[in-house]
Amino acid sequence: TRQLWQEIKKKMLPTPAKFHYNFNLRDLSRIWQGMLTVTPEAMEDLSTFINLWEHEISRVLIDRFTNEEDKERYIVIRDEFLEQSFPDIQINEINYFVDFLRDPPEATGEEGDEEDFSAPKVYEPIPSFEFLSSKLATYQDSYNELIRGSKLDLVF
């Protein structure tokens, strides 16, 4: 992570038009913080871990890039780094991790008053965009049922 971050820091220098290309240690902290939110159960193998790593780096670093040329430069740098470090691992096309895929536990009536029925927040990869879209539509429908005064209408 540090080696890739240093390479990006060297090659993506700030300019007057890209003054926000300042990379500091806080970026590394955000990357590691995201990686540490995953439970061991979500990490099936090394490939999943590398995809998580790439997701967190993209979330923290690529979001700053303002044009496609810079994003493509990042992909070249990343691919060179991955080829040197992990030659057998491929990055998935669908490479997103979220913490809202789990359903809340069902009430059985035997729980105490202090029981928490909120959905568990497990940071895990999305199985597909279709599954994510249906999950988001479900959340949107439940929000619209709960808040009767206004309707939330999002495009997925």
C-alpha positions in Angstrom: 0.0 0.0 0.0 2.7 2.4 0.9 4.7 1.7 -2.2 1.8 2.2 -4.5 0.8 5.4 -2.6 4.4 6.7 -2.9 4.4 6.0 -6.7 1.1 7.8 -7.1 2.4 10.7 -5.0 5.5 11.0 -7.2 3.6 10.7 -10.6 0.5 12.7 -9.8 1.8 16.0 -8.8 -0.4 19.0 -7.9 -0.8 21.7 -10.6 -2.9 24.9 -10.6 -5.8 23.0 -12.2 -5.2 19.9 -9.9 -4.3 21.6 -6.7 -6.2 18.8 -4.7 -3.6 16.2 -5.8 -1.9 16.4 -2.4 -1.5 12.9 -1.0 -0.5 12.6 2.7 -0.4 10.0 5.5 -4.1 10.6 6.2 -4.8 8.8 2.9 -2.9 5.7 4.1 -4.9 5.8 7.3 -8.2 5.9 5.4 -7.2 3.0 3.3 -6.2 0.9 6.3 -9.3 2.0 8.2 -11.5 0.7 5.4 -9.6 -2.6 5.2 -9.9 -3.2 8.9 -13.7 -2.9 8.9 -14.0 -6.3 7.1 -14.7 -9.3 9.2 -12.6 -12.5 8.7 -15.7 -14.3 7.4 -16.0 -11.9 4.4 -12.4 -12.7 3.4 -12.8 -15.9 1.4 -9.3 -16.0 -0.1 -6.3 -13.8 -1.1 -8.1 -12.6 -4.3 -11.0 -11.2 -2.2 -8.4 -9.4 0.1 -6.6 -7.9 -3.0 -10.0 -6.8 -4.4 -10.8 -5.1 -1.0 -7.3 -3.5 -1.0 -7.9 -2.1 -4.6 -11.4 -1.0 -3.6 -10.1 1.0 -0.7 -7.3 2.6 -2.7 -9.7 3.5 -5.4 -12.1 4.9 -2.8 -9.5 7.1 -1.3 -7.2 8.0 -4.2 -9.0 7.7 -7.5 -11.9 9.8 -6.3 -9.6 12.8 -6.4 -8.6 12.4 -10.1 -10.5 14.8 -12.3 -10.1 13.3 -15.8 -9.9 9.9 -17.5 -6.2 10.3 -18.4 -5.2 10.5 -14.7 -7.5 7.5 -13.9 -5.9 5.5 -16.7 -2.4 6.5 -15.4 -3.4 5.2 -12.0 -4.6 1.9 -13.5 -1.3 1.4 -15.3 0.7 2.1 -12.1 -1.6 -0.2 -10.1 -1.4 -3.0 -12.7 2.4 -2.8 -12.7 2.5 -3.0 -8.9 0.1 -5.9 -8.8 2.0 -7.8 -11.5 5.2 -7.4 -9.5 3.7 -8.3 -6.1 0.8 -10.7 -6.9 1.3 -12.1 -10.4 -1.5 -14.7 -10.1 -4.2 -12.4 -8.8 -6.8 -10.6 -11.0 -8.9 -7.6 -10.0 -12.6 -8.2 -10.5 -14.6 -5.9 -12.7 -17.3 -5.6 -10.0 -15.1 -4.5 -7.1 -17.3 -2.7 -4.5 -17.6 -3.4 -0.8 -20.6 -2.2 1.2 -22.0 -2.6 4.7 -25.7 -2.7 4.2 -26.4 -6.0 2.4 -27.5 -8.0 5.5 -31.1 -8.2 6.6 -32.1 -7.4 10.2 -32.8 -10.4 12.4 -36.4 -11.5 12.7 -38.2 -11.0 16.0 -39.3 -14.3 17.6 -41.0 -12.8 20.7 -38.5 -14.4 23.1 -36.1 -11.5 23.1 -35.6 -9.1 25.9 -36.4 -5.4 25.9 -32.8 -4.6 25.2 -32.6 -6.7 22.0 -31.2 -4.8 18.9 -33.1 -5.6 15.7 -31.1 -3.3 13.4 -29.4 -4.9 10.4 -25.8 -6.0 11.1 -23.2 -3.8 9.4 -20.8 -6.3 7.7 -18.4 -4.8 5.2 -18.5 -7.3 2.3 -18.3 -7.4 -1.5 -21.4 -7.0 -3.5 -22.4 -10.2 -5.4 -23.7 -8.4 -8.4 -25.0 -5.0 -9.5 -28.5 -6.5 -9.9 -28.5 -7.7 -6.3 -27.3 -4.2 -5.2 -29.9 -2.5 -7.2 -32.7 -4.7 -5.8 -31.4 -4.1 -2.2 -31.3 -0.3 -2.8 -34.8 -0.4 -4.3 -36.0 -2.3 -1.2 -34.5 0.3 1.1 -36.0 3.1 -1.0 -39.5 1.5 -0.8 -39.2 1.0 3.0 -38.1 4.7 3.4 -41.1 5.9 1.3 -43.5 3.8 3.4 -42.0 5.1 6.6 -41.9 8.8 5.6 -45.3 9.6 4.3 -44.9 13.3 3.6 -42.3 13.1 0.8 -41.3 10.5 -1.7 -37.7 9.6 -2.3 -37.1 8.8 -6.0 -33.6 7.7 -6.8 -32.2 6.3 -10.0 -30.0 3.2 -9.6 
